[in-house]
């Protein structure tokens, strides 16, 4: 008879991993949905961090698998829907100007997503769910181009469901050994913080180059 290995009572998992585990443990599946929504609209915490840890909580018996999948996909869909309607209501150019005011984002990101969308359309909406950053931005040109809401919704739910299911499954596979998850969490924290630093440097450098080009032009 198999038993679920629960974390030792005196174990402390800190950093980003500890924050996500505590949030999911406190709010349950709705907390996963909330972070999935925020990841699409604002990208504060990537799904590559949240969902494997949510899968770990599923394996530990703290939350249900069906609820986690449904809330994660629902949160991602609602976030995508917000940006779809933003693109539909204000248009791509105004959406790009709004994006340009958001830290770590640039109007050129929207332009590149729009070019990708116009080349691949439906396929871009589906496969965009697997790409960090594109997950949200691809919704803007889809809305601005007038893609049907039913088609957009179906492709978004299918893409998000497949991606989220894979990440949750990864977390469940790791969930039988707490020590492994703890070590994984430390490395994940280091990689995440290094990625943040790299993105900050890249975003500042890109913004400086853009302002210089504007002054020269």
C-alpha positions in Angstrom: 0.0 0.0 0.0 1.5 3.3 -1.1 1.6 6.3 1.2 2.0 10.0 0.4 5.2 11.5 1.7 4.3 14.8 3.4 6.9 17.5 4.1 8.7 17.2 7.5 7.0 19.6 10.0 10.3 21.4 10.7 11.3 21.8 7.0 11.5 25.3 5.7 11.5 26.0 1.9 12.2 29.6 1.3 12.5 32.0 -1.6 10.2 31.9 -4.5 9.5 28.2 -4.1 8.4 28.7 -0.5 6.2 31.7 -1.5 4.4 29.7 -4.2 4.0 26.6 -2.0 2.6 28.7 0.8 0.2 30.6 -1.5 -1.1 27.4 -3.0 -1.4 25.7 0.4 -3.4 28.7 1.8 -5.6 29.5 -1.2 -5.8 26.1 -2.8 -6.8 25.7 -6.4 -8.2 29.2 -6.7 -4.7 30.5 -5.7 -3.3 28.6 -8.7 -6.0 30.2 -10.9 -5.2 33.7 -9.6 -1.4 33.3 -10.3 -2.2 31.9 -13.7 -4.3 35.0 -14.5 -1.7 37.4 -13.2 1.0 35.6 -15.2 -0.8 36.3 -18.4 -1.8 39.9 -17.7 1.3 41.1 -15.8 3.8 38.2 -15.8 5.0 38.5 -12.2 5.6 34.8 -11.7 5.9 32.4 -14.7 3.7 29.3 -15.0 6.9 27.3 -15.2 7.4 28.0 -11.5 3.8 27.9 -10.3 2.3 24.9 -12.0 5.0 22.2 -11.2 4.8 23.3 -7.5 1.0 23.1 -7.7 1.4 19.6 -9.1 3.7 18.8 -6.2 0.9 19.9 -3.8 -1.5 17.6 -5.7 0.8 14.6 -5.2 1.0 15.5 -1.5 -2.8 15.3 -1.3 -3.2 19.0 -0.3 -5.3 20.0 -3.4 -7.3 18.1 -6.1 -5.9 17.5 -9.6 -9.1 18.3 -11.4 -9.5 21.6 -9.5 -5.9 22.6 -10.2 -6.2 22.0 -13.9 -9.5 23.7 -14.2 -8.5 26.8 -12.2 -5.1 27.1 -13.9 -6.7 26.9 -17.4 -9.5 29.2 -16.3 -7.1 31.8 -14.9 -5.0 31.7 -18.1 -8.1 32.0 -20.3 -9.5 34.9 -18.3 -6.2 36.8 -18.5 -6.0 36.1 -22.3 -9.6 37.3 -22.7 -8.8 40.6 -20.9 -6.0 41.3 -23.4 -8.1 40.0 -26.4 -10.8 42.6 -25.6 -8.1 45.3 -25.0 -6.8 44.7 -28.5 -10.4 44.6 -29.9 -11.5 47.8 -28.2 -8.5 50.1 -28.4 -6.7 48.6 -31.5 -3.2 47.3 -31.9 -1.4 50.7 -32.1 -2.9 52.0 -28.9 -2.4 48.7 -27.2 1.3 48.9 -28.2 1.6 52.4 -26.7 0.0 51.1 -23.5 2.4 48.2 -23.4 5.3 50.5 -23.9 4.5 52.1 -20.6 4.7 48.8 -18.7 8.1 48.0 -17.1 10.1 45.3 -18.9 7.8 45.5 -22.0 8.1 47.4 -25.2 5.8 48.4 -28.1 8.1 46.3 -30.4 7.0 43.2 -28.5 3.4 43.8 -29.6 4.5 44.4 -33.1 6.5 41.2 -33.3 3.6 39.2 -31.8 1.3 40.8 -34.4 3.6 39.8 -37.2 3.7 36.2 -35.9 -0.1 36.2 -35.6 -0.7 37.5 -39.2 1.7 34.7 -40.5 0.1 31.9 -38.5 -3.2 33.2 -37.1 -5.0 30.3 -35.3 -1.8 28.3 -35.0 -0.1 31.3 -33.4 -2.8 31.5 -30.7 -2.5 27.8 -29.9 1.3 27.5 -29.9 1.7 30.9 -28.2 0.5 29.3 -25.0 3.8 27.4 -24.8 6.0 30.5 -25.1 6.7 32.8 -22.1 5.7 36.4 -22.9 3.9 35.5 -26.0 1.2 33.9 -23.9 -0.3 37.3 -23.2 0.8 39.4 -26.1 -0.6 37.1 -28.8 -4.1 37.9 -27.5 -3.7 41.6 -28.5 -3.4 41.1 -32.2 -6.0 38.3 -32.1 -8.5 40.8 -30.7 -7.4 43.7 -32.9 -7.7 41.5 -36.0 -11.2 40.5 -35.1 -10.6 36.8 -34.6 -13.9 35.1 -33.6 -14.3 34.9 -29.9 -15.3 31.2 -30.1 -12.3 30.3 -32.1 -10.0 32.3 -29.9 -11.4 30.8 -26.8 -11.1 27.2 -28.1 -7.5 27.6 -29.2 -6.6 29.4 -26.0 -8.2 26.7 -23.7 -6.7 23.9 -25.7 -3.2 25.4 -25.7 -3.3 26.4 -22.1 -4.7 23.0 -21.1 -2.0 21.1 -22.8 0.8 23.3 -21.4 -0.6 23.5 -17.9 -1.2 19.8 -17.8 2.4 19.0 -18.7 3.8 21.3 -16.0 1.4 20.0 -13.4 2.3 16.5 -14.3 6.0 17.3 -13.9 5.3 18.5 -10.4 3.3 15.4 -9.6 6.2 13.2 -10.8 8.6 15.0 -8.4 6.1 15.0 -5.6 6.9 11.6 -4.2 10.2 12.8 -2.8 10.2 16.0 -0.7 14.0 16.2 -0.6 14.1 16.3 -4.4 11.5 19.0 -4.6 13.4 21.0 -2.0 16.6 20.8 -3.9 14.7 21.5 -7.2 13.2 24.6 -5.5 16.6 26.0 -4.5 17.9 25.7 -8.1 14.7 27.1 -9.5 15.0 30.1 -7.3 18.6 30.7 -8.4 17.6 30.4 -12.1 14.6 32.6 -11.7 16.5 35.4 -9.9 19.3 35.2 -12.5 16.6 35.4 -15.3 15.1 38.4 -13.7 18.4 40.2 -13.5 19.2 39.3 -17.1 15.8 40.6 -18.3 16.2 43.8 -16.3 19.5 44.5 -17.9 18.2 43.6 -21.4 15.1 45.7 -21.0 17.0 48.8 -19.7 19.5 48.5 -22.5 16.8 48.1 -25.1 14.9 51.1 -23.8 18.0 53.3 -23.8 18.8 52.3 -27.4 15.2 53.1 -28.4 15.3 56.5 -26.8 18.6 57.3 -28.5 17.1 56.3 -31.9 14.2 58.6 -31.3 16.4 61.5 -30.5 18.6 60.9 -33.5 15.5 60.5 -35.7 
